[in-house]
């Protein structure tokens, strides 16, 4: 089963990658040349991809195995695929994906048990009493989860339960059973596999807004009812240049409810044709989403919804748009791949005062961006002041800052606390922000030093 690395274990793994890079063992140039799955593991998260079981051969299979530590069956575990006729099950596709994962040391994210879409017609068009539908649903959940007990690490138990305004979707389940179907599905899944991590998953909940507020309230209610929900999945089907500025804050508020969070279906689409400028923006967007997950302690991991444009759902549903994944149709990595790798690059160990600093790009536009640095006290005593320094690798220039005194000499940036935020309790954190300019590229600094 997947377990997020402890801070100490993640630090050791990151140090090992840095050491390997120094010895020329982690790739041609640096630790960032290590497979994405290794970089993610060193940072204490998983990096996964959705796959199509029938394509798991040749270069497609080789890339999926080498680069990703988790796989999600894109369609093979959905109700319409496994039980198209009542009582007649077809496990071939799902078995193929699970067997592949086990052969390559990967986790499995089961997707999805109860969803209003891709249902068999006998469920969607049936005439149901509440008791009958509840029995059919819980039997389906029990059968599927039991089959893969001990082999699937995370389940998207209920998928897309909400409308855009945050109210309950009037699916066959919502209309017949009301909100109670969600708790019933989770309880059945927990009974079938007590060790699997159980998630509620939806789209358009990535940033703060009406739908994410509705999801937040729903999770609060489920927890208050004792429903065994372990995590919340945020699909993150995004549009180029529109990563929500509140993504990190939104993930954090759910985590503070006591559940894990995960980015479960990430892709970032653009209007075709792809250009160098669009691909550069996509790189920055993928990096920003990855950093948002890394910044939230309970973010378990990130899954891209297909790693190659040849296996993406986007062109079929959004005519004229595409190029949404980290690899092109010929399995060549795009700049988005480098964006993920750079965001996952190892971080420096805590300084002698017991503080670390994490750098994120909150938003980016032509020629400028807004950044944030979070200072965390990792020591056992309060900090009475702090200073963070870094080197910009591509000539970026800080133009404005808040909540810190920031100076820049050449490529070296130094930020120090102000009078009101120098005291940071043990285990606590504070943050400062800035605007900066960039030209050509905007890679993050390799190392931040906090003292």
C-alpha positions in Angstrom: 0.0 0.0 0.0 1.1 3.6 -0.7 2.3 5.5 2.3 3.5 9.1 2.1 7.1 9.3 3.2 7.9 10.8 6.5 9.7 14.1 6.3 12.9 12.4 7.4 12.6 9.6 4.8 11.8 12.1 2.1 14.8 14.1 3.0 17.0 11.0 2.9 15.6 10.1 -0.5 16.2 13.6 -1.8 19.7 13.6 -0.5 20.3 10.3 -2.2 19.2 11.7 -5.5 21.5 14.7 -5.0 24.4 12.5 -4.2 23.6 10.2 -7.2 23.5 13.3 -9.5 26.9 14.4 -8.1 28.4 11.0 -8.9 26.8 10.8 -12.4 24.4 8.0 -11.3 21.0 9.8 -11.7 21.2 10.6 -15.4 23.3 12.7 -17.8 23.1 16.0 -16.0 21.3 16.2 -12.7 18.8 14.7 -10.3 16.1 16.1 -12.5 17.1 13.6 -15.1 15.9 10.8 -12.8 12.5 9.3 -13.7 9.6 11.3 -12.5 8.4 8.5 -10.2 11.7 8.6 -8.4 11.7 12.4 -8.0 8.2 12.3 -6.7 9.0 9.5 -4.3 11.9 11.5 -2.9 9.5 14.4 -2.2 7.1 12.1 -0.4 4.3 12.0 -3.0 3.4 9.6 -5.9 3.3 10.7 -9.5 0.8 8.7 -11.5 -0.9 8.5 -14.9 -4.2 7.2 -16.3 -3.6 4.4 -18.8 -5.5 2.5 -21.4 -5.1 -1.2 -20.7 -5.2 -2.3 -24.3 -2.2 -0.1 -25.2 0.2 -1.4 -22.5 2.7 -2.7 -24.9 5.8 -1.3 -26.6 7.0 2.3 -26.0 3.7 3.2 -24.4 4.2 0.5 -21.7 7.9 1.3 -21.3 7.2 5.0 -20.6 4.3 4.3 -18.3 6.4 1.9 -16.3 9.6 4.0 -16.2 8.1 7.4 -15.3 5.1 6.8 -13.1 4.7 5.2 -9.7 1.0 4.9 -9.9 -1.5 3.9 -12.6 -5.2 4.6 -13.0 -7.4 2.5 -15.4 -8.9 5.2 -17.6 -12.1 3.2 -18.2 -11.5 -0.5 -17.3 -12.9 -0.3 -13.7 -16.0 1.8 -14.4 -19.4 0.1 -13.8 -20.3 -0.1 -17.5 -17.0 -1.9 -18.3 -17.1 -4.5 -15.5 -20.8 -5.3 -15.2 -22.5 -4.4 -18.6 -25.2 -7.0 -17.9 -26.6 -7.5 -14.4 -24.7 -10.2 -12.7 -22.2 -10.8 -15.6 -18.8 -9.4 -14.8 -15.9 -8.8 -17.2 -12.5 -8.2 -15.4 -10.1 -8.6 -18.3 -9.3 -4.9 -18.8 -9.0 -4.1 -15.1 -6.9 -7.2 -14.5 -4.5 -6.2 -17.2 -3.9 -2.8 -15.6 -3.5 -4.2 -12.1 -1.2 -7.0 -13.3 0.9 -4.4 -15.2 1.2 -2.2 -12.1 2.3 -5.1 -9.9 4.9 -6.2 -12.4 6.4 -2.8 -12.4 6.2 -1.9 -8.7 3.4 0.6 -9.1 0.5 1.6 -7.0 -3.1 1.4 -8.4 -5.7 4.1 -8.2 -9.1 2.4 -8.7 -11.5 4.6 -10.8 -14.4 4.6 -10.2 -17.0 2.7 -8.3 -20.1 4.9 -8.3 -20.6 7.5 -11.0 -23.5 8.9 -12.9 -21.8 8.4 -16.3 -20.6 5.3 -18.1 -23.3 3.3 -16.3 -24.7 0.1 -17.8 -28.2 0.9 -19.2 -29.8 -1.6 -16.8 -28.7 0.7 -13.9 -29.2 4.1 -15.5 -32.6 3.3 -17.0 -33.9 1.0 -14.4 -37.0 1.7 -12.3 -35.8 1.6 -8.7 -37.1 1.7 -5.3 -34.6 3.3 -2.8 -34.0 -0.1 -1.1 -33.4 -1.9 -4.4 -31.0 0.7 -5.8 -29.1 0.8 -2.6 -28.7 -2.9 -2.6 -27.5 -3.0 -6.2 -25.0 -0.2 -5.6 -23.5 -1.6 -2.4 -23.4 -5.1 -4.0 -21.5 -3.7 -7.0 -19.0 -1.8 -4.7 -18.5 -4.9 -2.5 -17.9 -7.2 -5.5 -15.4 -4.9 -7.2 -13.4 -3.8 -4.2 -13.3 -7.4 -2.8 -11.9 -8.7 -6.1 -8.9 -6.3 -5.8 -8.6 -6.3 -2.0 -4.9 -5.7 -1.2 -4.1 -4.8 -4.8 -5.7 -1.3 -5.2 -4.3 1.4 -3.0 -6.8 4.2 -3.6 -10.4 4.1 -4.8 -12.4 6.9 -6.2 -15.5 5.6 -4.5 -17.9 8.2 -5.6 -17.2 10.4 -8.6 -18.7 13.8 -9.5 -21.5 13.9 -7.0 -22.1 17.7 -7.3 -23.6 20.3 -9.7 -21.6 23.4 -10.6 -23.3 25.3 -7.8 -22.2 22.8 -5.2 -25.6 21.1 -4.8 -26.2 17.4 -5.1 -26.3 16.1 -8.7 -29.7 14.6 -9.6 -28.2 11.4 -11.0 -30.0 8.1 -10.7 -28.3 7.7 -7.3 -28.9 11.3 -6.1 -32.5 11.4 -7.3 -33.4 8.1 -5.8 -31.4 8.0 -2.6 -30.4 11.5 -1.9 -27.0 12.3 -0.3 -27.1 9.0 1.7 -25.9 7.0 -1.2 -22.4 8.5 -0.8 -22.0 7.3 2.8 -23.4 3.9 1.8 -20.9 3.5 -1.0 -18.0 4.4 1.3 -19.1 2.0 4.1 -19.4 -0.8 1.6 -15.9 -0.1 0.2 -14.4 0.1 3.7 -15.9 -3.3 4.6 -14.6 -4.9 1.4 -11.0 -3.6 1.9 -10.2 -1.9 5.2 -6.7 -1.0 4.0 -7.5 0.9 0.8 -7.7 4.7 0.9 -11.2 5.9 0.0 -11.7 9.1 -2.0 -14.5 11.4 -3.1 -13.6 12.9 -6.5 -14.9 15.7 -8.6 -14.0 18.3 -11.3 -14.1 22.1 -11.1 -13.4 22.1 -7.4 -9.7 22.9 -7.8 -9.9 26.6 -6.7 -12.1 28.4 -4.2 -15.6 28.8 -5.4 -19.2 27.7 -5.2 -18.6 24.1 -6.2 -15.5 23.6 -4.0 -17.5 25.2 -1.1 -20.2 22.6 -1.7 -17.7 19.8 -1.7 -16.1 21.2 1.5 -19.5 21.3 3.3 -20.3 17.8 2.0 -17.0 16.4 3.4 -17.7 18.1 6.7 -21.1 16.4 6.8 -19.7 13.0 5.9 -17.0 13.1 8.5 -19.5 14.2 11.1 -21.6 11.1 10.2 -18.6 8.8 10.7 -18.4 8.0 7.0 -14.9 6.5 6.3 -13.7 9.0 3.8 -9.9 9.2 3.7 -9.4 11.7 0.9 -10.7 14.2 -1.6 -9.6 14.1 -5.2 -9.4 17.2 -7.4 -9.5 16.3 -11.1 -7.7 19.5 -12.4 -8.8 19.4 -16.0 -7.4 22.8 -16.6 -7.1 25.4 -19.5 -3.8 26.8 -20.5 -2.8 29.8 -18.3 -5.7 29.3 -15.9 -4.3 27.4 -13.0 -6.4 28.7 -10.1 -4.4 31.1 -7.9 -6.3 29.6 -4.9 -5.4 26.0 -5.7 -2.9 25.5 -2.8 -5.1 27.3 -0.3 -8.1 25.2 -1.4 -6.1 21.9 -1.0 -4.9 23.1 2.4 -8.4 23.8 3.8 -9.6 20.3 2.9 -6.4 18.8 4.4 -7.1 20.7 7.6 -10.4 18.7 7.8 -8.2 15.7 8.5 -8.4 14.0 5.1 -5.8 13.5 2.4 -6.0 15.4 -0.9 -4.8 14.4 -4.3 -4.7 15.8 -7.9 -6.3 13.0 -9.7 -6.9 13.8 -13.4 -4.5 16.6 -14.4 -4.3 17.8 -18.0 -3.9 21.3 -19.3 -5.5 21.9 -22.7 -4.7 24.6 -25.3 -6.2 25.8 -28.6 -4.4 24.1 -31.4 -1.9 24.3 -32.9 0.6 24.2 -30.1 3.3 26.9 -30.3 6.6 27.4 -28.4 4.9 30.1 -26.3 1.9 27.9 -25.4 4.1 25.0 -24.5 6.2 27.3 -22.3 3.1 28.4 -20.5 1.9 24.8 -20.2 5.3 23.9 -18.6 4.8 26.7 -16.0 1.2 25.5 -15.4 2.2 21.9 -14.8 5.0 23.1 -12.4 2.6 25.3 -10.5 0.1 22.5 -9.9 2.9 20.1 -8.8 4.2 22.7 -6.4 0.8 23.3 -5.0 0.6 19.6 -4.1 4.1 19.6 -2.6 3.2 22.6 -0.4 0.4 20.8 1.3 1.5 18.1 3.7 -1.5 15.9 3.2 -1.3 16.0 -0.6 -0.7 12.3 -1.3 0.1 12.7 -5.0 -0.6 13.8 -8.5 -2.0 11.8 -11.5 -1.9 13.1 -15.1 -5.0 12.0 -17.1 -3.0 10.2 -19.8 0.7 11.0 -20.3 0.7 11.2 -24.1 -1.4 13.3 -26.4 -2.2 10.1 -28.4 -4.2 8.8 -25.4 -5.9 12.0 -24.4 -9.7 12.5 -24.2 -9.5 16.2 -24.9 -9.8 16.4 -28.7 -12.9 14.2 -28.7 -14.7 16.4 -26.2 -13.2 19.9 -27.0 -12.9 20.2 -30.8 -9.9 22.3 -31.8 -8.2 21.8 -28.5 -5.6 19.3 -27.3 -1.8 18.9 -26.6 -2.9 18.6 -23.0 -0.4 16.0 -21.6 3.3 15.9 -20.8 4.3 13.8 -23.9 3.5 14.4 -27.5 1.8 11.8 -29.8 5.1 10.2 -30.5 6.0 9.7 -26.9 8.5 12.6 -26.8 8.6 14.6 -23.6 7.2 18.1 -24.0 8.3 21.1 -21.9 5.5 20.2 -19.5 7.5 17.1 -18.5 10.4 19.4 -17.6 8.0 21.6 -15.6 7.0 18.6 -13.5 10.6 17.4 -13.1 11.8 20.9 -12.0 9.0 21.2 -9.5 9.9 17.8 -8.0 13.7 18.5 -7.9 15.2 17.8 -4.5 15.2 20.6 -1.9 18.0 21.6 0.4 18.0 20.2 4.0 16.9 22.5 6.9 19.4 25.1 7.9 21.1 25.2 11.3 18.2 27.3 12.8 15.7 24.6 11.8 13.9 26.3 9.0 13.1 25.5 5.4 11.7 27.6 2.6 9.4 26.4 -0.3 9.1 28.4 -3.5 5.9 28.5 -5.6 4.8 30.4 -8.7 1.2 31.5 -7.9 0.5 33.0 -11.4 2.4 33.8 -14.5 1.8 36.0 -17.6 3.9 37.4 -20.5 6.9 39.0 -18.9 5.9 38.7 -15.3 4.8 36.4 -12.5 3.8 36.4 -8.8 5.7 34.1 -6.5 5.4 33.0 -2.9 7.9 31.6 -0.4 6.7 29.7 2.7 9.1 29.7 5.6 8.6 26.8 8.0 10.1 26.3 11.4 11.3 22.7 11.5 13.1 23.1 14.9 11.9 22.5 18.4 12.3 26.2 19.5 10.6 29.4 18.2 12.4 31.3 15.5 13.1 34.9 16.4 14.0 35.9 12.8 14.7 34.4 9.4 16.4 35.0 6.1 16.0 33.2 2.8 18.4 33.4 -0.1 18.3 31.9 -3.6 19.9 32.3 -7.0 17.7 32.9 -10.1 18.9 30.6 -13.0 17.4 32.6 -15.9 17.8 36.3 -15.0 14.5 36.8 -13.3 14.2 40.1 -11.4 12.1 40.9 -8.3 10.2 44.1 -8.8 7.9 44.2 -5.7 7.6 42.3 -2.4 5.3 42.1 0.6 5.7 40.6 4.0 9.5 40.6 3.7 12.3 42.9 2.9 13.7 41.7 -0.4 16.8 42.8 -2.2 18.5 41.4 -5.3 22.1 41.7 -6.4 22.7 40.2 -9.8 21.1 36.8 -9.7 21.1 36.6 -5.9 17.9 37.3 -4.0 17.8 37.9 -0.2 14.6 38.1 1.8 14.4 38.8 5.5 11.5 39.0 7.9 9.8 42.3 8.8 9.2 43.4 12.4 5.8 41.7 12.6 6.6 38.2 11.2 10.0 37.2 12.4 8.7 35.1 15.3 7.6 31.7 14.0 6.7 29.0 16.6 8.1 25.5 16.4 6.2 23.7 13.6 4.7 26.9 12.4 5.1 28.8 9.1 4.8 32.2 7.6 4.9 33.3 3.9 5.9 36.3 1.8 5.1 37.2 -1.7 6.6 39.1 -4.6 6.2 40.1 -8.2 9.0 39.6 -10.7 9.9 39.8 -14.4 11.1 37.1 -16.7 12.1 36.6 -20.3 12.3 33.4 -22.3 12.0 31.0 -19.4 11.0 31.0 -15.7 12.6 28.0 -14.0 12.5 27.9 -10.2 15.7 28.4 -8.2 17.4 25.0 -7.6 18.0 25.6 -3.8 16.6 28.0 -1.2 18.7 28.6 1.9 16.8 29.5 5.1 18.7 30.7 8.2 
